[in-house]
Amino acid sequence: MASRKLVFKVCVVGDGGIGKSTMVQRLITGLFISQKITIGTDLATWDTPINDLETVRLQIWDFAGERRFRIFLPNYARGAVGCLLCYDITRRTSFDNLEEWYNIVKSNAVNPVFILVGEKLDLADVRRSVEIEHAEEFKEKYRIDRFFETSSKSGVNNKKIFKTLTQLILERREKEIGREQELIK
């Protein structure tokens, strides 16, 4: 029997220069590769098996964080079933801007899974400006599904974030299929 591949579109959003592209490259290559600023959007794919017969492919839309590119985000967010809402734990302004990023994605994607991601955990001891409690408050206020802090340099939580996102998308998909089947009956 042939294996089946499920494909899900996910967006990675947040201010420029916070480590989104580096996080995606760490996932894809397993290496810390310092990235240049993203222009527009970058697209990457990551496959993960979910059982013997099925694989999930995440189409990862890494969106540029500069204000001049934000006009394009509503179109890029359409069709997304997941979103990594990212900020730099050493740059308070990147956390303060999360509401805008959240609202753009929420308004243009249909019921996406959100994960809040604090980047640059390796700098927490020397330069942290966003406390975990503030991130937890944001998560609760906006009903974000999960919250992680990560470091692309060390790789801590990198794959766990994407695996958790995949699992949450699959769980939400199963619930929606179940509801649709109930309506048909």
Secondary structure, DSSP 4 states (H G I P E B T S, - for coil): ---EEEEEEEEEE-STTSSHHHHHHHHHHSS----PPP-SEEEEEEEEE-SSSEEEEEEEEEE--SGGGGGGHHHHHTT-SEEEEEEETT-HHHHHTHHHHHHHHHHHSSS-EEEEEEE-GGGHHHH--S-HHHHHHHHHHTT-SEEEE--TTT-TTHHHHHHHHHHHHHHHHHHHHHHHHHHH-
